[in-house]
Structure formats: structure tokens, C-alpha cells
Amino acid sequence: MSSPELISEISVEDKIARLTIGQSDKSEVESIFGVEHGSDRNRWAYNFDDRQFEISERRQGPGLGAIPVSAGVVPINTRAVVTPTFSPAGIVKRIEVARFFDEPFIND
């Protein structure tokens, strides 16, 4: 088992700081946070998770008898959720942030 890849609070805050309400558009948000945001047109959610390589026993799925284990990087601890909301023109009109780095957790 390898050591976990931890999400830095500073890296998340730096990304949030690059957004400007009323100016940033969808393409800018995707360039900062990526394209993995769900399918809602006007509200995207980005999860920032610590990750770890894990090998586990497979209990279902194709090829179960041939390959009884699965391996890969899995999320182990959510550190922040950033949810930008867009106007009909595709401009950021609101940013919700839930931070789970230290208790008490901060949501703004």
C-alpha cells in the first residue's frame, strides 16, 4: 500500500481566488478546476479528495472469476467541495465552498 496523496488547503484556496463573481465564465472555471463537474448546466460541483492507491477483492462485475481483485486510486477523505453557480449567459454568479480541513469545518 502506498502513502496517500493529500490535498493542500492552500492549493484549493489558490484556485478559488482565481475566480471572479460576475466575470469568470464556464471555460475559465474548467481551466482552473477541470472538466469533472457533473452534468448540470448551471451548477457544477468539484470535490477535492485525498487519494490513496488501493487493492481490494472484487465481489461483482465482469471477469470476476478471471480477475478476483481490483486496484486503483480511490478517494479516502473529502477536503473541500467547491460549487460555482452560473447565470444563463454562463458567467459565475455564486460560489459555494465547504471546507473540511480542520474542525470546525467552514462553509461559505
Secondary structure, 3 states (H helix, E strand, C coil): CCCCECCCHHHHHHHHHCCCCCCCEHHHHHHHHCCCCCCCCCECCEEEEEEEEEEEECCCCCCCCCCCEEEEEEEEEEEEEEEEEECCCCEEEEEEEEECCCCCCEEC
